[in-house]
Amino acid sequence: MAGQSFLSESMLGWSIFTFILMVILTFCWFYIRKFQSRQESEVVSTITAICALAIALITSALLPVDIFLVSFMKFSNGTYKDWAANNETRGHIEDTVLYGYYTLYSIILFCVFLWIPFVYFYYEERDDDNMNKCSQVKNALKYTVGFAIVCVVLLLIGAFVPLEPPPGQNSTQWEKVQYLFEELGSSHGLPALSFSISSLTLIGMLAVITYTAYGMSVLPLNLIKGTRSVVYERLENTEDIDDVEHQIEKLKSKCEDGRPLSSRDRANLQELEGKLQVLRRRGRHLDIAERNCCTKVGSALRPLKITLGIFFILVALLFTVALFISNLDKALHSAGISSGFIIFGTNITNPLNELLLVLQPVFPLDYILITVITMYFVVTSMAGIRNMGIWFFWIRLYKIRPKKTRPQALLFLCMILLLIVLHTSYMIYSLAPQYVMYGSQKYLVQMPSAGPASGNSTTRICDADAPEDQCTVTRSYLFLHKFWFFSTIYYFGNWAFIGAFLVGLAVSCCRGKKSVIEGEVEADDSDFSDDEYVH
């Protein structure tokens, strides 16, 4: 009966997973198609972007599954279910989850170091009209080799970082080398993969500090502020057109008697004509926006947008407070830098951690909340990239605009999201450390006054004081803390994230309302790019 129950539950889980996978793929297709340039679209880059974005979302959904599985092994009274009572069965499930992490992380490594760079350079080489397909592939492979070398170096470093004490000083050089190879063979290279992923997670941490922190402020405030009135924008744009036309006529009047314009006047005239061209394109887009049904529906949904924006900003503030308390807890109660600021459980009341523990008795509210938190990070990251564009230090490489985003920009966007997802697990662990470690597990404790033979016992929520065989730690927690020095860097990254969020919140508050055609018209656009809107 226990086996049949477990089998039916597994079938239900696979059905839910298949449904979620279909939803993710559908969302990715619509999202990429929404921003993809119609003039520069290319099949290979489009498929790559959709698949990479889907992998990012699927990987982000693995943490809630991990927490659910360790919690699902036990009843609410603290005892193991029949199918999970055997240590071997539990170990098999735990290993399955762990290999699930490694499989998805291996795919991310493949995407970041091989697949996406190859497609990017292949598309770049396409601009040369005199080049055939074979030459395109050769040149793309040549540039991709550099990324592959970096990946191999990270794997080798991870493979030869001993996790166990090395041989004594009296050992020969050959024994030490032999020990390193035995370490690699005994672990099947998993530490190598873990080190590579942790190294990528550091880049993901920078992306989280840059994009996610800003997205958490700009997304809700844009919903609350709304957009400018399209009627007012049209009137303002018409006045600007009249003003620029007047300035152009004034400059041209200087050469009516046949005298040539000075170099300064010619430069001003060229600048004004370019500005007039942009204003006229804005006018066409504003005319379309005024007639567009979506604009009217958006105006009707203003109360809902304001409510949603207030909710999002409250969630962002809750996350920031929880992250601050968690970091403060680590600073006060951990062993410090040498231990990676690791603590087991919570010593200071963390609001988000407590909320998840309170929701545990009402299945499945806690799992829904942890899933929402995970997707919230992904959505705000996408909003941050959408509003900021893609930057390399102080240089803006690409803009993300509806129907006008270049294929290279979409590939960069998906790569950044892949890196952000890698750091999301640690962020969520920092927000709710006890819950991420043990989920909703409880264990039985004998009452001291009753004695072991009385049978009187009570249940407690799993924490660091629980017996090792009574509480199962999530695979995500073990993976995050495989190398202590990465945990130390992540800890300081959390402080930087809090600072970046506060700065982004101040900037978002000071900015005015967005234009109703935000991002649709830029000075470097051509008139040809408006064809899809006119027709």
Residue pairs with C-beta under 8 A, 6 or more apart in sequence:
1 82
2 81
2 82
2 83
3 83
5 82
5 83
6 83
9 72
20 61
21 58
24 54
24 57
24 58
24 61
25 50
25 54
27 57
28 50
28 51
28 53
28 54
28 57
29 50
31 53
31 382
32 46
32 49
32 50
32 53
32 410
34 402
34 403
35 400
35 401
35 402
35 403
35 404
35 405
35 410
36 46
36 49
36 403
36 405
36 407
36 410
37 403
37 404
37 405
37 406
37 407
38 403
38 532
39 528
39 529
40 406
40 407
41 407
42 123
42 126
42 407
44 119
44 122
44 123
45 119
45 120
45 123
45 407
45 408
45 410
45 411
46 407
46 410
48 115
48 116
48 119
48 411
48 414
49 407
49 410
49 411
49 413
49 414
52 111
52 115
52 116
52 411
52 414
52 415
52 417
52 418
53 414
53 417
55 104
55 107
55 108
55 111
55 418
56 108
56 378
56 414
56 417
56 418
56 420
56 421
57 378
57 421
58 104
59 104
59 105
59 108
59 418
59 421
59 422
60 374
60 375
60 377
60 378
60 421
60 424
61 371
61 374
62 100
62 101
62 104
62 476
63 370
63 374
63 424
63 425
63 428
63 436
63 476
64 367
64 370
64 371
64 374
65 97
66 97
66 101
66 474
66 475
66 476
67 367
67 370
67 435
67 436
67 439
67 474
67 476
68 367
68 439
69 93
69 97
70 94
70 438
70 439
70 441
70 472
70 473
70 474
71 438
71 439
71 440
71 441
72 81
73 80
73 81
73 84
73 90
73 93
73 441
73 472
74 80
74 81
74 84
74 441
74 442
74 443
75 81
76 361
76 442
76 459
77 442
77 444
77 459
78 442
78 443
78 444
78 459
78 460
78 470
79 444
80 90
83 89
84 90
84 93
87 469
90 472
94 472
94 475
97 474
97 475
98 475
98 478
98 479
101 475
101 476
101 479
102 190
102 193
105 193
105 197
105 422
106 193
108 197
108 200
108 418
108 421
108 422
109 151
109 193
109 196
109 197
109 200
111 414
111 415
111 418
112 147
112 200
112 415
112 418
112 419
113 147
113 148
113 150
113 151
114 144
114 147
114 148
114 151
116 411
116 414
116 415
117 143
117 144
117 147
118 140
118 141
118 144
119 140
119 411
120 408
120 411
120 412
121 139
121 140
121 143
121 144
122 136
122 137
122 140
123 407
123 408
123 411
124 140
124 408
125 131
125 135
125 136
125 139
125 140
126 136
131 139
151 196
154 192
154 195
154 196
154 199
155 189
155 192
155 193
155 195
155 196
156 192
157 192
157 195
158 191
158 192
158 193
158 194
158 195
158 196
159 183
159 184
159 189
159 191
159 192
159 195
160 180
160 183
160 184
161 191
161 195
161 483
162 179
162 180
162 183
163 183
163 187
163 191
163 482
164 183
166 176
166 179
167 175
167 176
167 179
171 179
183 191
184 192
191 482
194 479
194 482
194 483
195 482
195 483
197 422
198 482
198 483
198 486
200 419
200 422
201 419
201 422
201 423
201 426
201 486
201 490
202 486
202 489
203 419
204 418
204 419
204 420
204 421
204 422
204 423
205 423
205 489
205 490
205 493
206 493
207 381
207 416
207 419
207 420
207 423
208 377
208 381
208 420
208 423
208 424
208 427
208 493
208 497
209 493
209 496
209 497
209 500
210 384
210 388
210 391
210 500
211 381
211 384
211 385
211 388
211 416
211 420
212 377
212 380
212 381
212 384
212 420
212 497
213 384
213 497
213 500
213 501
213 504
214 384
214 387
214 388
214 500
214 501
214 504
214 507
214 508
215 379
215 380
215 381
215 382
215 383
215 384
215 385
215 386
215 387
216 312
216 316
216 319
216 380
216 384
216 501
216 504
217 313
217 316
217 501
217 504
217 505
217 507
217 508
218 383
218 384
218 387
218 504
218 508
219 309
219 312
219 379
219 380
219 383
219 384
220 308
220 309
220 310
220 311
220 312
220 313
220 316
221 309
221 313
221 505
221 508
221 509
222 309
222 387
222 508
222 514
223 305
223 306
223 308
223 309
223 312
224 305
224 306
224 309
224 310
224 313
225 512
225 513
225 514
226 302
226 305
226 306
226 513
227 298
227 513
227 514
227 515
227 516
227 518
228 513
228 514
228 515
228 516
229 516
230 286
230 289
230 290
230 295
230 516
231 290
233 286
233 515
233 516
233 517
234 283
234 286
234 287
234 290
237 279
237 282
237 283
237 286
238 283
240 279
241 276
241 279
241 280
241 283
244 272
244 275
244 276
244 279
245 276
247 272
248 269
248 272
248 273
248 276
251 261
251 265
251 268
251 269
251 272
252 269
254 261
254 265
255 261
261 269
274 523
275 523
277 527
278 521
278 522
278 523
278 525
281 521
281 525
281 527
281 530
282 517
282 521
284 530
284 533
284 534
285 517
285 520
285 521
285 530
285 533
286 516
286 517
288 533
288 534
289 295
289 516
289 517
295 516
298 305
315 376
316 380
316 501
316 505
318 351
318 352
319 352
319 373
319 431
320 498
320 501
320 502
321 351
322 350
322 351
322 352
322 353
322 431
322 432
323 427
323 430
323 431
323 494
323 497
323 498
324 498
325 348
325 349
325 350
325 351
326 346
326 350
326 430
326 431
326 433
326 494
327 430
327 491
327 494
327 495
327 498
328 348
329 343
329 346
329 347
329 348
329 350
330 341
330 342
330 343
330 491
331 341
332 347
332 348
333 343
333 347
334 341
334 342
334 343
335 341
335 342
337 488
338 484
339 484
340 481
340 483
340 484
340 485
340 486
340 487
340 488
340 491
341 487
341 488
341 491
342 481
342 484
342 487
343 433
344 437
344 463
344 464
345 433
345 434
345 437
345 463
345 464
345 465
346 353
346 433
346 434
350 431
350 432
350 433
350 434
352 373
352 431
352 432
353 431
353 432
353 433
353 434
353 435
355 369
356 366
356 369
356 370
356 432
356 435
357 366
357 434
357 435
357 440
357 461
359 365
359 366
359 369
360 366
360 440
360 461
366 435
366 440
370 428
370 432
370 435
373 428
373 431
374 424
374 428
377 420
377 424
377 427
377 428
378 417
378 420
378 421
378 424
381 416
381 417
381 420
382 413
382 417
385 400
385 413
385 416
385 417
386 400
389 396
389 397
389 398
389 399
389 400
390 396
390 397
390 398
390 399
390 400
390 409
390 412
390 413
390 416
391 397
397 409
397 412
398 405
398 406
398 408
398 409
398 412
399 405
399 409
399 519
399 522
400 409
400 413
400 519
401 519
401 520
401 522
402 519
402 520
403 532
404 519
404 520
404 525
404 529
405 413
423 490
423 493
425 476
425 479
425 480
426 480
426 490
427 494
427 497
428 436
429 436
429 437
429 476
429 477
429 480
430 490
430 494
434 461
434 463
436 474
436 476
436 477
437 462
437 473
437 474
437 477
438 461
438 462
438 463
438 466
438 471
438 472
438 473
438 474
439 462
439 474
440 461
441 461
441 462
441 471
441 472
442 459
442 460
442 461
442 462
443 459
443 460
443 462
443 466
443 467
443 470
443 471
444 457
444 458
444 459
444 470
445 457
445 458
445 459
445 460
446 452
446 456
446 457
447 454
447 456
447 457
447 458
450 456
450 457
460 466
462 470
462 471
463 471
480 487
481 487
520 533
